Amino acid sequence: MNYHNNQNFNKNPELNEGNVSNSLNPLSNVFKSIQIFFAQFLEWFQQLPQWGKIIGLILIPICIINILEAVIGLVSLLITIGVFAGAIYIGYRLLIIPNSSGKGQDKNTNI
């Protein structure tokens, strides 16, 4: 029976040591995929003609800067919306809720 269990253990891909280490460290998978992408990009870039490399060296940084600018603008917008929503919530809690509870008590005292 132990022989049968050992065969099942060895055939199970989820229990393979390579899969366990990859699932425990997802950050290393991200770095590996970035390295693969960078290697493919360099290979593609080296196959370009000379004029294509010059145009690429001009356009690629401009595109990267525009993308980073858009991401920073989006993060800034989200932070602004969060602060504005927090200020509205605090104003609501301080100004609206005490007034509504006070009016409800006045009505009960007059009856």
N, C-alpha and C positions, 0 to 999 in steps of 0.2 A: 504494500500500500504506500509506503514511503517513496518507492520508485515512481509510482504513478503521480504522486503529489509533486515530486521534483520535476517531472516532465511538464506538468501544467504550469509550474512556477516559471520555468525557463521559456515556455511558449507565450506567456502573457506579456504583451508589449508594454503595458502600463507599469510593470514592475521592473523594467529594464533600467539599469542605472543611468544611462544617458537621458532617458525621458524624465526621470525623477530630477536630475540636476537641472535640466532645462525648465521644468515646471517650477522649480524652486527659485530660479533666478531669471525672471523675465527681463530684467534690465540688460543682462548680457545678450539676450536675443535681440533687443533693440539695437545694441551696439554692433552686433554681427550684421544685422540687416542694413545698418547705415554704412558699414564698411563695404558690404557687397554692392550697395548702390553707388558708393563713391568709386569703387574699382570699375564698375560698368560705365560710369560717367567718364572717367579718365580714358578708358579704352575707346569710347565713342569720340571723345574730344580729340584724341591723338589721330583718329582716322580722318578728321576734317582736313580740307585743303588749307593752305596758309591764310587765305583771305577769310575763310570761315572761322579759323581760330581767332583772328583779330576782331571780327565782328562779335564772336562769342565772348571774348574778354571785355568787350565794351557793354554788351547787352545783358549778360548774366548778372554782373554786380548791380546794374540798375534795377533789374527785376527783383533781385533779392532784397534790395533796399526798399523797394515799393511794397513788397510782401511784409517785411518787418514793420514798416510804417503803418500798414493796414492793421496788423495784429496789435501793435501798441495802441493805435487809435481805438480799436475794439475793446481792449482791456481798460483803457481810460474811460470809455463810455460806460462800461459795466460798473466800474468803481463809482462813477458819477451817479448813475441810476441807483446804486445801492445806498450811497450817502443821502441822496434826495429821498428815497423811500424810507430810510431810517429817520430822517428829520420829519417827514410827514407823519410817521407812526408815533414818534415822541410827541409831536404837537397834538395829535389826536388823543393820545393818552392823557396829556396834561390839560388840554383845553376843552375837549368835547365831553369826555366821559365824566368828569366831576360835575359839569353843568347838568347833564342828563340825570344823574343820580340825585342831585339836589332837587330838581323839579318833581321827581317822583315822590320824594319824602314830603314835600309841601302839599301835594294833593292828598296824601294819606292823613296828614294832620288836620286838614280842614273838614274832613268827613266826620 
